[in-house]
């Protein structure tokens, strides 16, 4: 789920962006604020993926906030003034939307965000992770992993080029692997998102006709991921 924070002193501008976000089943408004001061607690307490930030606001402007803030999520600036465009990109913002924002232009900014996330996942998927199997250490590319199965105190890492047994838990595996590249589908199974061919009732089908059970408590997040979040 892409969690969005809206910062704009104009209620209509926030309402319009909220309406656009509601058109996507993998996006949600995590906060809607009329000022930077109201938004800071939200940024500190919530996991925000995408920030829509107005440029001209009383007290602290969007540009002033960008100059001072650190460790921000991806930022899309919104404004009625074209002259801020060059300055905005100096801060490395994802996109710059002119008001009134059309849905098509908004969707293009979302696509840009998705592509950047995909590129980041691809980079991580091609960086080897070191696992200990028995008395040996193996470098495994996450991109080669099909699925992971929990077997008592071990996990079986099934790759396109072999299988490895590692003493580990599922939660430990999820921490080692690229977050957006894998999803847990059952208490005993983690699968690579890119390998999912279809999702049906009680089952996830991977490439190569590999059937993986779909746990009831995981079904909703798996279907959401498969329908467009990844």
Backbone as a ProteinNet text record, in pm:
[ID]
protein_1_A
[PRIMARY]
XXXXXXXXXXXXXXXXXXXXXXXXXXXXXXXXXXXXXXXXXXXXXXXXXXXXXXXXXXXXXXXXXXXXXXXXXXXXXXXXXXXXXXXXXXXXXXXXXXXXXXXXXXXXXXXXXXXXXXXXXXXXXXXXXXXXXXXXXXXXXXXXXXXXXXXXXXXXXXXXXXXXXXXXXXXXXXXXXXXXXXXXXXXXXXXXXXXXXXXXXXXXXXXXXXXXXXXXXXXXXXXXXXXXXX
[TERTIARY]
84	0	88.2	60.7	134.4	63.8	130.8	71.3	113.1	12.1	35.4	3.8	82.1	57	36.9	-71.4	-104	-81.2	-3.9	17.7	-18	-125.8	-173.7	-269.1	-255	-343.3	-480.5	-498.6	-628.1	-706	-820.3	-899	-938.2	-974.7	-1016.6	-902.9	-780.7	-665.2	-642.7	-657.7	-640.9	-754.3	-874.3	-989.3	-972.5	-920.9	-902.4	-798.5	-686.5	-583.8	-635.3	-713	-771.5	-863.1	-938.8	-1028.1	-948.4	-839.2	-755.3	-692.6	-643.4	-579.8	-678.3	-804.2	-907	-932.7	-888.2	-905.7	-809.7	-708.5	-609.1	-627.7	-641.8	-668.9	-547	-430.5	-310.7	-254.1	-338.8	-296.1	-395.5	-345.6	-433.5	-378.3	-468.4	-428.6	-401.2	-275.2	-236.5	-247.5	-256.2	-268.8	-300	-379	-414.7	-400.8	-301	-264.9	-268.3	-305.5	-315	-186.6	-89.5	35.9	149.5	270.9	389.3	388.1	345.6	343.2	252.5	138.6	46.8	102.5	182.9	231.6	349.2	430.5	551	521.3	420.7	390	348.4	280.8	238.6	361.3	453.8	576.5	658.4	651.9	729.2	665.1	531.8	461.4	411.3	401.5	346.7	453.8	435.6	522.3	464	524.8	476.2	566	504.3	579	586.8	479.4	469.7	408	479.1	436.2	398.2	273.8	228.3	234.7	323.3	357.3	329.8	245.4	218.6	339.6	364.8	480.5	450.6	340.9	311	212.4	263.4	180	224.5	133.9	173.4	272.8	347.1	447.1	566.5	550.5	660.8	617.6	691.5	656.2	709.7	661.5	709	857.7	906.2	1048.5	1132.3	1087.7	1160.5	1166	1057.3	1052.9	1153.4	1162.3	1258.2	1401.6	1426	1560.6	1603	1505.7	1536.7	1522.4	1429.4	1394	1497.6	1504.6	1592.2	1511	1558.4	1498.1	1349.3	1315.5	1176.5	1144.1	1016.3	976.2	985.4	947	942.5	844.5	884.2	804.7	755.8	626.4	568.2	520.1	574.6	533	408.2	319.5	199	192.7	167.7	164.6	98.9	55.4	-1	104.3	227.8	332.4	443.7	460.1	560.8	703.7	723.7	859.9	935.4	865.6	933	988.6	962.5	998.1	1147.5	1231.1	1375.5	1425.2	1378.7	1420.3	1376.7	1257.6	1205.2	1293.7	1334.1	1414.4	1555.6	1599.4	1727.8	1725.2	1604.6	1588.9	1563.8	1565.6	1547.8	1406.7	1306.2	1168.4	1133.2	1036.6	996.4	925.7	837.7	760.1	710.2	654.9	611.5	478.4	369.9	236	181	134.6	74.1	-75.6	-123.7	-266.4	-341.1	-465	-538.4	-484	-458.8	-397.8	-501.6	-471.2	-561.6	-533.1	-632.1	-613.1	-503.2	-498.8	-397.7	-256.6	-241.4	-108.4	-72.8	-173.6	-152.6	-109.8	-179.8	-149.1	-7.8	38.2	174.6	276.5	249	338.1	341.3	225.4	218.5	297.8	285.8	362.2	512	551.7	693.6	740.5	656.3	688.7	702.5	606.5	610.8	737.9	772.8	890.4	1017	1024	1141	1149.5	1034.2	1031.9	1073.3	1025.1	1060.3	1210.7	1267.1	1411.2	1491.8	1443	1513	1507.6	1390.6	1376.2	1466.1	1471.5	1556.2	1701.7	1746.2	1884	1910.4	1817.9	1835.6	1827.1	1741.7	1724.8	1850.4	1935.6	2058.2	2182.4	2162.5	2271.7	2270.2	2376.9	2375.9	2360.1	2287.9	2271.7	2346.8	2418.3	2496.9	2414.7	2402.5	2333.7	2429.5	2416.6	2496.6	2414.9	2467.9	2402.4	2498.5	2466.2	2558.5	2685.4	2800.2	2928.7	2975.7	2889.4	2927.6	2845.6	2906.6	2837.4	2809.7	2690.9	2651.9	2602.7	2647	2593	2478.5	2360.7	2242.3	2183.3	2158.3	2090.2	1941.7	1881.3	1736.9	1656.1	1707.3	1636.2	1626.8	1714.3	1712.3	1616.8	1565.8	1481.8	1338.3	1285.9	1146.3	1056.6	1090.7	1013.5	1097.2	1049.3	1115.8	1013	1050.7	960.2	1019.5	937.8	980.4	963.3	1070.5	1068.2	1128.7	1040.7	1083.1	1176.8	1299.5	1389.4	1472.9	1445.6	1518.2	1423.1	1484.7	1408.1	1477.1	1395.9	1447.5	1434.4	1547.6	1547.6	1554.1	1444.3	1436.1	1462.8	1571.4	1613.2	1598.3	1611.3	1605.7	1725.7	1832.4	1954.3	1994.7	1902.5	1935.3	1852.6	1881.8	1808	1907.8	1877.4	1966.3	1885.8	1941.9	1878.5	1955.2	1882.5	1943.4	1871.4	1948.1	1886.9	1840.3	1711.8	1656.9	1506.2	1447.4	1301.8	1247.9	1118	1057.7	1074.6	1058.3	1072.9	1215.7	1313.4	1453	1479.1	1418.1	1434.4	1376.7	1259.8	1195.9	1281.3	1354	1441.5	1564.3	1611	1730.7	1702.1	1579.9	1545.7	1492.2	1504.7	1446.7	1297.8	1253.7	1116.1	1012.1	1028.5	927	938.2	1039.1	1056.8	992.4	950.8	897.8	774.5	691.2	571.6	541.8	502.4	464.8	321.2	298.4	166	103.1	182.9	138.9	235.1	195.9	286.1	416.6	414.9	534.1	594.7	543.7	593.7	609.3	720.7	746.4	773.2	716.9	740.4	792.6	861.9	908.5	791.1	766	652.2	655.6	774.7	787.9	759.8	760.4	739.5	593.7	506.4	364.9	296.7	238.2	165.6	17	-39.2	-181.3	-208.9	-319.8	-364.5	-509	-537.2	-673.5	-709.9	-829.3	-872.9	-786.8	-711.1	-630.6	-501.1	-462.2	-342.5	-275.9	-142.4	-62.3	14.2	-1	68.2	188.6	306.7	429.1	463.8	557.5	607.6	656.1	633.6	674.5	572.2	447	337.1	368.6	427.1	456.4	341.5	273.8	162.8	212.7	172.5	206.8	76.1	55.9	-68.4	-79.2	-201.1	-228.3	-303.4	-239.3	-302.3	-414	-519.5	-636.2	-599.7	-514	-478.5	-387.9	-329.8	-241.2	-310.2	-429.4	-494.6	-516.9	-565.1	-597.8	-475.5	-367.6	-248.4	-185.8	-195.4	-139.6	-218.1	-349.3	-433.5	-412.4	-397.5	-371.3	-237.6	-136	-3.6	-6.8	-74.7	-77.7	-158	-257.4	-343.5	-284	-165.1	-105.3	-8.3	11.7	104.1	248.6	278.6	417.5	437.3
-119	0	125	217.7	343.8	444.3	481.7	572.4	716.9	802.6	939.7	1040.6	1147.6	1260.6	1384.7	1458.1	1579.4	1700.4	1796.5	1921.1	2038	2106.8	2218.8	2300.6	2432.4	2516.2	2534.3	2487.6	2498.6	2367.7	2369.3	2247	2180.2	2261.5	2202.9	2125.9	2177.1	2110	1973.9	1967.1	1839.2	1742.6	1796	1711.7	1652.4	1733.6	1686.7	1574.6	1592.3	1488	1362.4	1379.5	1264.4	1186.6	1259.1	1196.2	1116.3	1173.5	1103.6	978.1	990.3	876.4	761.5	795	692.5	609.8	658.6	584.7	466.2	461.1	353.8	262.1	132	39.4	10.4	56.3	32.7	162.8	266.6	394.5	436.7	509.6	561.1	691.1	774.8	899.2	869.7	880.7	856	982.7	1097.4	1224	1336.4	1433	1549.4	1672	1756.6	1865.3	2000.2	2104.4	2238.2	2319.1	2262.5	2335.2	2238.1	2290.2	2210.4	2170.6	2264.2	2236.8	2118.4	2109.6	1997.7	1867.6	1877.4	1758	1690.9	1767.2	1711	1592.4	1599.3	1482.5	1360.5	1383.6	1272.3	1206	1286.7	1233	1154.9	1196.9	1130.7	1002.1	992.8	877.2	777.2	817.9	731.2	694.5	580.2	541.3	601.1	707.2	777.5	743.3	705.9	672.1	788.1	867.6	971.6	1097	1208.7	1335.4	1433.3	1482.9	1587.6	1719.3	1807.4	1927	2054.1	2141	2270.9	2361.9	2447.8	2536.6	2658.9	2730	2855.5	2831	2841.6	2829.6	2932.1	2974.8	3072.9	3013.6	3100.1	3065.9	2993.7	2866.3	2790.7	2742.6	2781.4	2738.9	2598.4	2538.3	2405.7	2404.2	2507.5	2515.3	2530.7	2613.8	2629.8	2497.9	2423.5	2293.3	2198	2197.2	2111	2148.3	2278.1	2323.2	2273.1	2256.7	2223.5	2074.9	2007.4	1870.5	1768.8	1658.5	1548.2	1418.6	1322.8	1189.1	1193.6	1270	1277.9	1162.4	1125.6	1029.6	1096.9	1026.8	1088.9	1206.3	1316.3	1439.7	1480.1	1513	1574.5	1713.3	1816.8	1953.3	1990.2	2064.7	2113.5	2264.8	2336.6	2482.8	2541.8	2664.8	2737.3	2823.6	2818.4	2908.5	2830.6	2857.4	2787.1	2821.8	2940.6	2987.5	2906.7	2819.8	2739.4	2607.3	2580.4	2449.3	2418.7	2511.3	2487.4	2468.9	2554.5	2545	2412.3	2368.1	2243	2125.4	2117.3	2003.8	2005.7	2122.8	2127.9	2046.3	2026.6	1947.5	1800.4	1763.1	1623.7	1571.8	1659.3	1612.8	1519.9	1434.2	1335.9	1400.6	1497.1	1560.8	1696.2	1772.6	1909.3	1927.8	1941.9	1949.7	2091.3	2142.3	2274.8	2264.5	2352.8	2358.5	2435.6	2402.3	2287.1	2157	2059.5	1934	1844.6	1800.3	1708.5	1565.7	1479.4	1340.6	1273.3	1302.2	1239.6	1280.5	1407.4	1453.2	1392.4	1380.8	1316.4	1170.7	1100.8	959.8	943.3	1040.1	1034.6	1044.6	1128.7	1140.5	1010.1	946	817	711.8	712.4	618.1	638.9	764.4	794.8	739.9	752.7	697.7	545.7	481.4	335.2	290.1	357.7	318.5	333.2	438.2	457.3	347.3	307.4	198.8	67.3	44	-78.8	-83.7	29.2	34.1	5.5	57.1	33.4	-114	-176.2	-318.9	-401.8	-367.1	-440.4	-434.6	-315.6	-301.3	-392.8	-393.8	-475.7	-623.8	-658.5	-799.5	-855.9	-768.7	-813.2	-790.6	-763.7	-754.4	-881.3	-961.5	-1090	-1076.8	-1174	-1185.1	-1310.6	-1302.4	-1417	-1498.8	-1630	-1722.9	-1835.2	-1884	-1997.5	-2124.5	-2219.9	-2349.3	-2457.2	-2517.8	-2614.7	-2544.6	-2590.9	-2528.7	-2435	-2410.9	-2328.5	-2199.8	-2097.7	-1971.8	-1957.6	-1913.2	-1899.5	-1757.2	-1703.8	-1576.4	-1607.5	-1560.8	-1588.3	-1456.7	-1447.7	-1330.8	-1343.4	-1243.9	-1250	-1272.3	-1221.8	-1238.9	-1385.2	-1471.4	-1613.9	-1695	-1634.9	-1708.1	-1721.3	-1843.3	-1868.3	-1855.8	-1932.8	-1925.7	-1978.5	-1954	-1998.7	-2072.7	-2189.3	-2271.2	-2294.4	-2275.9	-2301.1	-2449.4	-2510.4	-2651.4	-2660.5	-2658	-2655.4	-2537.8	-2563.3	-2451.2	-2409	-2465.8	-2432.4	-2371.8	-2312.3	-2272.4	-2330.1	-2364.4	-2411.2	-2297.3	-2251.5	-2143.9	-2209.3	-2205.3	-2270.7	-2167.1	-2189	-2095.6	-2160.6	-2079.8	-2131.4	-2219	-2205.8	-2282.7	-2374.9	-2402	-2493	-2468.2	-2543.9	-2534.6	-2530	-2447.4	-2430.7	-2441.6	-2507.8	-2516.2	-2427.1	-2339	-2240.1	-2243.5	-2239	-2231.2	-2087.4	-2065.9	-1930.5	-1938.2	-1824.8	-1814.2	-1734.6	-1738.4	-1663.5	-1513.4	-1467.3	-1324.3	-1276.5	-1361	-1325.9	-1320.6	-1411.7	-1412	-1285	-1244.6	-1124.4	-1000.2	-998.5	-885.8	-883.1	-1000.1	-1007.6	-978.6	-1006	-992.8	-853.4	-809.8	-681.2	-678.5	-580.2	-575.3	-585	-506.9	-501.4	-614.7	-700.4	-808.3	-938.8	-949.6	-1075.4	-1050.7	-1152.3	-1140.6	-1274.6	-1270.8	-1394	-1427.8	-1550.8	-1592.4	-1697.9	-1748.8	-1855.8	-1853.4	-1907	-1905.8	-1979.1	-2065.9	-2144.3	-2110.4	-2008.1	-1978	-1828.4	-1793.8	-1661	-1680.8	-1595.8	-1609.5	-1478.7	-1489.8	-1371.4	-1312.6	-1184	-1120.4	-1140.2	-1126.3	-1134.1	-1273.7	-1374.8	-1513	-1554.4	-1470.6	-1506.4	-1497.8	-1610.8	-1614.9	-1588.1	-1639.5	-1617.6	-1643.5	-1585	-1604.8	-1649.5	-1764.6	-1815.9	-1842.9	-1892.5	-1922.2	-2032.4	-1995.3	-2092.7	-2133.5	-2064.2	-2108.1	-1992	-1995	-1903.6	-1989.4	-1957.5	-2032.5	-1952.3	-2013.8	-1949.9	-1994.2	-1924.4	-1965.3	-2110.2	-2184	-2322.7	-2414.9	-2364.8	-2443.8	-2494	-2407.6	-2442.1	-2391.4	-2484.2	-2449.2	-2420.5	-2303.7	-2266.2	-2237.7	-2293.3	-2266.2	-2119.2	-2067	-1928.9	-1930.3	-1880.5	-1876.5	-1774.1	-1806.1	-1717.7	-1579.2	-1572.7	-1443.3	-1359.4	-1421.6	-1350.1	-1316.3	-1370.8	-1363.7	-1220.7	-1134.2	-998.2	-921.9	-926.2	-851.2	-908.3	-1042	-1103.6	-1061.1	-1061.9	-1020.6	-873.3	-790.6	-648	-627.2	-699.2	-689.8	-735.7	-848.3	-904.5	-817.2	-743.8	-664.3	-529.9	-498.3	-374	-303.3	-350.5	-278.6	-306.1	-414.6	-449.6	-454.2
0	0	0	-90.7	-97.8	-7.4	99.8	198.5	166.6	148.6	103.7	213.5	214.8	304.5	218.4	245	170.4	259.7	210.3	285.6	193.8	227.5	145.6	230.7	228	308.5	244.1	120.7	52.9	68.7	138	157.3	25	-75.2	-202.7	-268.3	-259.5	-319.8	-254.1	-122.2	-52.3	-87.7	-99.4	-135.4	-275.1	-367.8	-504.8	-509.5	-441.4	-439.2	-369.5	-264.2	-195.2	-288.5	-368.7	-466.7	-569.2	-617.1	-715	-653.6	-531.3	-464.3	-447.6	-421.3	-401.4	-527.3	-641.7	-767.2	-778.3	-692.7	-697.4	-576.6	-603	-492.8	-405.9	-445	-364.4	-307.7	-300.1	-242.6	-135.4	-36.4	67.6	122.6	176.8	240.8	387.8	426.5	566	650.2	582.8	653.6	556.9	602.1	520.5	610.1	580.7	671.9	601.1	677	619	636.2	710.1	731.7	758.6	747.5	779.1	926.4	1010.8	1154.2	1187.1	1119.6	1142.4	1086.8	982.4	913.6	982.9	1055.3	1117.1	1209.5	1298.1	1381.3	1299.6	1188.8	1102.6	1040.5	992.6	933.9	1036.4	1159.7	1265.5	1314.2	1302.9	1359.4	1256.4	1131.7	1027.3	924.7	860.9	749.3	621.6	575.3	455.5	337	225.6	104.6	6.2	0.4	-101.8	-39.8	-52.7	6.2	-104.6	-99.2	-190.6	-114	-158.1	-81	-160.2	-104.9	-166.1	-147.1	-244.4	-236.8	-152.1	-183	-114.1	-1.4	121.5	240.9	342.9	432.6	534.6	633.7	699.9	801.8	741.7	701.3	641	503.4	399.4	264.1	237.3	130	92.8	62.9	-4.1	-37.5	89.1	182.7	309.1	385.6	378.7	444.8	382.3	250	181.1	216	236.2	272.1	410	499.6	639.1	670.8	603.5	641	594.2	668	633.1	631.5	552	546.8	512.1	410.3	365.5	271.6	260.3	156.8	20.1	-83.4	-216.6	-214.2	-278.4	-272.6	-410.7	-417.9	-537.2	-496.3	-558.1	-527	-605.7	-542	-609.4	-591.5	-699.8	-692	-815.3	-801.9	-915.9	-983.8	-934.2	-983.3	-1053.3	-1182.4	-1261.2	-1219.9	-1165.2	-1140.7	-1036.1	-963.6	-861.5	-916.4	-1042.7	-1098.3	-1087.8	-1133.5	-1131.4	-988.9	-898.8	-759.3	-697.8	-737	-682.3	-719	-843.8	-888.3	-829.8	-783.3	-715	-585.3	-531.6	-409.4	-439.4	-567.1	-604.7	-587.8	-603	-589.6	-705	-681.1	-781	-899.2	-870.3	-977	-928.2	-1024.2	-998.2	-1070	-994.4	-1053	-1042.8	-1155.1	-1157.5	-1130.6	-1044.1	-1013.9	-1123.2	-1150.1	-1096.4	-1155.5	-1070.9	-1113.1	-1180.2	-1301.5	-1370.5	-1324.4	-1341.7	-1300.8	-1383.4	-1513.1	-1598.1	-1555.8	-1520.2	-1476.4	-1340.9	-1254.6	-1125	-1145	-1234.7	-1261.2	-1315.4	-1393.7	-1446.7	-1333.6	-1234.7	-1119.6	-1040.1	-1026	-956.7	-1033.1	-1165.7	-1248.1	-1230.3	-1221.3	-1200.3	-1066.1	-963.6	-831.7	-839.9	-905.2	-916.8	-989.2	-1097	-1173.4	-1090.8	-1012	-926.6	-822.2	-767.9	-670.7	-735.5	-857	-929.6	-955.3	-998.5	-1025.6	-899.4	-784.8	-658.2	-620.5	-644	-613.4	-703.8	-833.1	-927.5	-883.7	-839.3	-792.4	-672.6	-577.8	-457.2	-489.8	-586.9	-622	-687.5	-738.8	-804.3	-719.5	-592.1	-496.7	-411.5	-413.4	-342.9	-192.6	-135.6	8.4	51.9	162.5	210.2	309.4	282.2	370.8	408.8	532.8	576.9	562.4	486.8	466.4	514.8	630.5	687.2	731.8	682.5	716.6	604.5	506.3	392.5	389	330	308.5	159.2	126.6	-13.5	-40.8	-152.8	-200.4	-295.8	-260.9	-342	-390.7	-519.8	-573.6	-542.2	-476.6	-451.7	-580.1	-692.5	-820	-861.9	-807.7	-842.9	-755.3	-648	-553.6	-606.1	-603.6	-640.2	-517.1	-414.4	-290	-174.4	-55.5	66.6	150.7	199.6	280.8	419.4	520.5	657.6	690.5	742.6	782.1	921.6	1022.5	1163.3	1187.7	1237	1267.4	1146.1	1030.7	908.4	805.2	703.6	585.7	463.1	364.7	236.8	136.3	84.6	-15.8	-152.6	-224.5	-354.7	-463.7	-538	-642.9	-779.9	-880.9	-1017.8	-1049.1	-968.5	-994.2	-878.8	-786.8	-677.5	-553.5	-448.3	-322.7	-206.8	-107.5	6.7	136.4	236.8	367.7	464.1	531.5	619.7	754.1	860.1	993.5	1015.6	1009.3	1017	1039.7	1073.1	1084.5	966.1	945.6	835.1	855.7	978.8	1005.1	979.5	1012.2	984.9	834.5	759.9	614.4	552.9	600.3	546.8	571.4	681.7	711.7	621.8	579.1	495.1	348.7	305.5	163.8	131.5	5.5	-34.7	-5.1	71.7	121.8	10.7	-94.4	-199.6	-301	-285.6	-382.4	-342.6	-215	-163.9	-77.6	-68.7	14.1	79	205.4	274	237.7	191.8	145.5	236.7	328.9	419.1	536.9	651.9	766.7	737.7	635.9	602.9	467.7	399.5	264.9	239.9	178	123	-26.1	-110	-254	-311.3	-424.7	-497.3	-574.6	-557.2	-625.3	-776.3	-833.7	-979.4	-1033.4	-945.8	-989.4	-983.4	-929.3	-916	-1052.3	-1093.6	-1221.3	-1201.3	-1090.5	-1062.3	-915.2	-869.3	-732	-735.9	-675.6	-670.2	-524.3	-503.1	-367.2	-306.2	-204.9	-133.5	-199.8	-308.5	-380.3	-454.2	-454.6	-536.9	-636.7	-764.1	-868.6	-915.3	-903.7	-949.3	-1089.9	-1151.5	-1282.8	-1275.4	-1381.6	-1382.6	-1319	-1302.8	-1245.2	-1104.6	-1023.4	-883.6	-796.5	-728.3	-640.3	-499.3	-446.4	-310.3	-236.3	-115.9	-42.7	-2.3	-7.7	31.6	164.6	268.2	399.6	405	477.6	484.2	536.4	637.6	696.2	605.7	502.3	410	277.5	255	124	75.9	163.8	121.4	72.9	152.4	112.1	-14.1	-32.4	-152.6	-276.2	-266.1	-381	-413.5	-311.4	-333.8	-403.8	-358.4	-419.7	-564.3	-589.5	-723.7	-820.1	-768.8	-856.2	-894.2	-841.8	-890.2	-800.5	-678.6	-590.6	-623	-698.4	-729.2	-879.1
[MASK]
++++++++++++++++++++++++++++++++++++++++++++++++++++++++++++++++++++++++++++++++++++++++++++++++++++++++++++++++++++++++++++++++++++++++++++++++++++++++++++++++++++++++++++++++++++++++++++++++++++++++++++++++++++++++++++++++++++++

